[in-house]
């Protein structure tokens, strides 16, 4: 076929297509159409990576639970521990009585149940008690000498108090002063049995001047300890006040976060007679404030007076 004839045939085909409205794939059209389809499919391929079973590796920061999408919200903690103060200790607010969850008891026996028994300087006395089921956490055996041998319940304190006490005893030892433990932690059951024994011995009213009702004893917090002289003399007795060990503690206890909890002349505020042997860990910040102002924990929290 000559070139003229080919041209005629081609023009005839174009004319026929135009008149009939039919469409056919011509060689020069196929390449262009496939190219357009590929461009349309590209965005779909790029989006596969974010779906379940996509080919792109999962982002661990975005998918903590192995799922796609927004990371799961952490569960809300309705029992958040108190925020630490400047020294990293947790405590109450100076000048503010402790938060409570309600009252228990009646008449002169009525007391408030503290809402945050775990804070380091929690106020526990005749009018502020621990929750009935409270047990302190992080109890450890003290690495200090006691007036007896062996590991017992009363040779334990909370970890932070134990660490501070051990440092204090070691500092006293360097100055040639030996202090021994008498009784630290007591469970609720132990305090109950002890108080009942004192009532049987001295009567209820007198027992209340030197022993605490179950739930109102600082020993149950795991933050208190009774101490005595290195020779074991005057355990839980007034004569300890005249000992060298007692004088040293009066001067240095606050440096380690401890206070003499029931000081002389403050009986109507604390509700207890003078006990130079009873140490209470409250943290360095609170201890410094109490010692420098010669006040009690009740006065520090503006929770006075406490009557006998």
C-alpha positions as CSV (number, residue, x, y, z in Angstrom):
1,X,0.0,0.0,0.0
2,X,1.3,3.4,-1.0
3,X,1.8,6.2,1.5
4,X,-1.2,8.0,0.1
5,X,-3.4,5.1,0.6
6,X,-2.3,4.6,4.2
7,X,-3.0,8.2,5.0
8,X,-6.5,7.8,3.6
9,X,-7.3,4.7,5.6
10,X,-6.1,6.4,8.8
11,X,-8.2,9.5,8.3
12,X,-11.2,7.2,7.5
13,X,-10.8,5.5,10.9
14,X,-10.7,8.7,12.8
15,X,-13.8,10.0,11.0
16,X,-15.7,6.8,11.8
17,X,-14.9,7.0,15.5
18,X,-16.0,10.6,15.7
19,X,-19.3,9.8,14.1
20,X,-20.2,6.7,16.1
21,X,-19.0,7.9,19.6
22,X,-17.1,4.7,20.1
23,X,-13.8,4.6,22.0
24,X,-10.9,2.3,21.4
25,X,-7.4,2.0,22.9
26,X,-4.9,3.3,20.4
27,X,-1.2,2.7,21.0
28,X,-0.3,6.3,21.7
29,X,-3.2,6.6,24.2
30,X,-2.4,3.5,26.4
31,X,0.9,4.8,27.7
32,X,-0.5,8.1,28.8
33,X,-3.6,6.5,30.6
34,X,-1.5,4.0,32.5
35,X,0.8,6.8,33.7
36,X,-2.3,8.8,35.0
37,X,-3.6,5.7,36.9
38,X,-0.2,5.2,38.6
39,X,-0.2,8.8,39.8
40,X,-3.7,8.3,41.3
41,X,-2.7,5.1,43.2
42,X,0.4,6.5,44.8
43,X,-1.2,8.3,47.8
44,X,-3.1,5.1,48.7
45,X,0.1,3.1,48.8
46,X,1.7,5.8,51.1
47,X,-1.1,5.7,53.6
48,X,-0.9,1.9,54.2
49,X,1.8,2.3,56.8
50,X,-0.5,3.7,59.5
51,X,-3.0,0.9,59.4
52,X,-3.2,-2.6,61.0
53,X,-1.1,-4.8,58.8
54,X,0.5,-2.0,56.8
55,X,4.0,-2.5,55.6
56,X,5.7,0.3,57.5
57,X,7.2,-0.5,61.0
58,X,5.1,0.6,64.0
59,X,6.1,3.6,66.0
60,X,6.6,2.5,69.7
61,X,6.1,6.0,71.0
62,X,2.7,6.3,69.3
63,X,1.5,2.7,69.9
64,X,2.3,1.8,73.5
65,X,-0.4,-0.9,73.5
66,X,0.5,-2.4,70.1
67,X,-2.5,-0.5,68.5
68,X,-2.5,2.3,66.0
69,X,-3.8,5.8,66.6
70,X,-3.6,8.0,69.7
71,X,-1.7,6.5,72.7
72,X,-3.9,5.2,75.5
73,X,-4.5,7.6,78.4
74,X,-2.9,6.4,81.6
75,X,-5.4,5.5,84.4
76,X,-6.2,8.4,86.7
77,X,-4.7,8.0,90.2
78,X,-7.1,9.1,92.8
79,X,-4.7,8.3,95.6
80,X,-1.7,10.2,94.5
81,X,1.1,10.4,97.1
82,X,1.8,13.9,98.5
83,X,4.3,16.0,96.6
84,X,7.9,16.1,98.0
85,X,9.2,19.3,99.5
86,X,12.5,21.0,98.8
87,X,14.4,18.2,100.6
88,X,12.6,15.4,98.7
89,X,10.4,14.7,101.7
90,X,6.7,14.5,101.8
91,X,4.8,16.3,104.5
92,X,1.9,18.4,105.6
93,X,1.4,22.1,105.3
94,X,2.8,24.3,108.1
95,X,0.1,26.1,110.0
96,X,-2.6,23.9,108.5
97,X,-4.2,21.0,110.5
98,X,-4.0,17.7,108.7
99,X,-6.7,16.6,106.3
100,X,-9.2,14.1,107.8
101,X,-11.8,11.7,106.4
102,X,-14.3,12.0,109.2
103,X,-14.8,11.6,113.0
104,X,-15.0,8.5,115.0
105,X,-15.9,8.1,118.7
106,X,-18.0,10.3,120.8
107,X,-17.6,12.9,123.6
108,X,-14.0,13.3,124.9
109,X,-13.1,10.2,122.9
110,X,-14.0,11.8,119.5
111,X,-11.1,11.9,117.1
112,X,-10.5,12.7,113.5
113,X,-9.1,10.1,111.1
114,X,-6.2,11.4,109.1
115,X,-6.6,11.3,105.4
116,X,-2.8,10.9,104.5
117,X,-1.3,8.7,107.1
118,X,1.8,8.0,104.9
119,X,3.2,11.6,105.0
120,X,6.4,11.9,106.9
121,X,5.3,14.5,109.4
122,X,1.7,13.2,109.8
123,X,0.2,14.4,113.1
124,X,-1.0,11.6,115.2
125,X,-2.3,12.3,118.8
126,X,-5.3,11.9,121.0
127,X,-7.5,13.8,118.5
128,X,-5.9,12.6,115.2
129,X,-5.8,8.9,114.6
130,X,-4.6,6.5,111.9
131,X,-7.1,4.7,109.7
132,X,-8.1,1.4,111.3
133,X,-6.5,-0.8,108.7
134,X,-3.4,1.3,108.2
135,X,0.0,-0.4,108.0
136,X,3.1,1.5,107.1
137,X,5.0,0.5,104.0
138,X,8.7,0.0,103.6
139,X,9.3,-1.3,107.1
140,X,12.9,-2.5,107.6
141,X,14.9,-3.8,110.5
142,X,17.1,-1.1,112.1
143,X,20.9,-1.6,112.0
144,X,21.4,0.0,115.4
145,X,22.0,-1.5,118.9
146,X,19.0,-2.3,121.1
147,X,18.8,-3.1,124.8
148,X,18.0,-6.7,123.7
149,X,19.2,-9.1,121.0
150,X,17.3,-10.4,118.0
151,X,14.9,-9.0,115.3
152,X,11.4,-8.2,116.5
153,X,8.5,-6.1,115.3
154,X,9.7,-3.3,117.6
155,X,13.1,-3.2,115.9
156,X,11.7,-1.9,112.6
157,X,11.0,1.6,111.2
158,X,10.0,2.9,107.8
159,X,13.0,3.0,105.5
160,X,13.5,6.8,105.4
161,X,13.3,7.0,109.2
162,X,15.6,4.0,109.6
163,X,18.3,5.5,107.3
164,X,18.2,8.8,109.3
165,X,18.3,7.1,112.7
166,X,21.3,5.0,111.7
167,X,23.1,8.1,110.5
168,X,22.3,9.8,113.8
169,X,23.4,7.0,116.0
170,X,26.7,6.7,113.9
171,X,27.3,10.5,114.4
172,X,26.8,10.2,118.1
173,X,29.2,7.2,118.2
174,X,31.9,9.2,116.6
175,X,31.7,11.6,119.6
176,X,31.9,8.7,122.0
177,X,28.2,8.6,122.8
178,X,26.3,5.3,122.4
179,X,22.5,5.4,122.1
180,X,20.4,2.2,122.1
181,X,16.9,1.5,120.9
182,X,14.1,0.3,123.2
183,X,11.0,0.1,121.0
184,X,10.2,1.4,117.5
185,X,7.3,0.1,115.4
186,X,4.2,-1.4,116.9
187,X,1.3,-2.9,115.0
188,X,-2.2,-1.9,115.8
189,X,-2.8,-5.2,117.6
190,X,0.4,-4.7,119.7
191,X,-0.6,-1.2,120.7
192,X,-4.1,-2.4,121.7
193,X,-2.7,-5.2,123.9
194,X,-0.2,-2.8,125.5
195,X,-2.7,-0.1,126.3
196,X,-5.1,-2.7,127.9
197,X,-2.2,-3.9,130.0
198,X,-1.5,-0.4,131.3
199,X,-5.2,0.2,132.0
200,X,-5.2,-3.0,134.1
201,X,-2.1,-1.8,135.9
202,X,-2.8,1.9,136.6
203,X,-6.4,2.5,135.6
204,X,-7.7,4.2,132.4
205,X,-7.2,7.8,133.3
206,X,-3.6,7.4,134.4
207,X,-2.8,5.1,131.4
208,X,-4.0,7.8,129.1
209,X,-1.3,10.2,130.3
210,X,1.5,8.0,129.1
211,X,0.1,5.5,126.7
212,X,-2.0,5.9,123.5
213,X,-5.3,4.4,122.5
214,X,-4.9,2.0,119.5
215,X,-4.7,4.0,116.3
216,X,-3.4,7.2,118.1
217,X,0.1,6.0,118.9
218,X,3.0,7.3,116.9
219,X,4.7,4.0,117.1
220,X,2.1,2.7,114.6
221,X,3.4,5.1,112.0
222,X,6.8,3.4,111.8
223,X,8.3,6.8,112.3
224,X,8.8,6.8,116.1
225,X,11.3,5.1,118.5
226,X,12.0,5.1,122.2
227,X,15.7,5.2,123.0
228,X,17.9,5.0,126.1
229,X,21.5,5.3,127.3
230,X,24.3,3.1,126.0
231,X,24.5,1.2,129.2
232,X,20.8,0.3,129.0
233,X,19.8,2.4,132.0
234,X,16.6,4.5,132.2
235,X,14.6,2.9,129.4
236,X,11.4,4.9,129.0
237,X,12.1,6.6,132.4
238,X,12.4,10.3,133.4
239,X,16.0,9.7,134.5
240,X,17.0,9.5,130.9
241,X,16.7,13.3,130.7
242,X,19.9,13.6,132.8
243,X,21.9,11.3,130.6
244,X,24.6,12.5,128.3
245,X,22.8,10.7,125.4
246,X,19.6,12.8,126.1
247,X,21.5,16.0,126.0
248,X,23.2,15.1,122.8
249,X,19.8,14.3,121.2
250,X,18.3,17.6,122.3
251,X,21.1,19.4,120.5
252,X,21.5,17.2,117.3
253,X,18.3,15.3,116.7
254,X,16.8,17.9,114.3
255,X,19.9,17.7,112.1
256,X,18.7,14.2,111.2
257,X,15.0,15.0,110.9
258,X,14.0,13.9,114.4
259,X,12.3,15.8,117.2
260,X,11.7,15.2,120.9
261,X,8.0,14.6,120.4
262,X,6.8,15.3,123.9
263,X,8.9,18.1,125.3
264,X,8.9,19.4,128.9
265,X,6.3,22.0,129.7
266,X,4.1,21.2,126.7
267,X,1.9,18.5,128.4
268,X,-1.3,20.4,127.8
269,X,-0.5,20.8,124.1
270,X,0.7,17.3,123.3
271,X,-1.5,15.5,125.8
272,X,1.4,13.5,127.2
273,X,3.9,14.0,130.0
274,X,7.5,14.8,129.2
275,X,9.2,12.0,127.4
276,X,12.9,12.8,126.5
277,X,13.3,9.3,125.2
278,X,10.5,9.4,122.5
279,X,11.9,10.4,119.1
280,X,9.8,11.1,116.1
281,X,11.0,11.4,112.5
282,X,9.4,14.3,110.7
283,X,12.0,15.1,108.1
284,X,14.7,17.7,108.2
285,X,12.6,20.7,107.1
286,X,9.9,20.2,109.7
287,X,12.3,19.2,112.4
288,X,14.4,22.4,111.9
289,X,11.2,24.5,112.2
290,X,10.0,22.8,115.3
291,X,13.4,22.9,117.0
292,X,14.2,26.5,116.2
293,X,10.9,27.8,117.5
294,X,10.8,25.4,120.5
295,X,7.3,24.3,119.6
296,X,5.5,21.0,119.2
297,X,4.1,19.3,116.1
298,X,0.6,20.4,117.2
299,X,1.8,24.0,117.2
300,X,3.6,23.6,113.9
301,X,0.3,22.5,112.3
302,X,-1.8,24.9,114.3
303,X,-3.8,22.0,115.8
304,X,-3.9,23.0,119.5
305,X,-4.8,22.6,122.2
306,X,-4.8,19.0,123.2
307,X,-6.1,18.5,126.7
308,X,-5.3,15.6,129.1
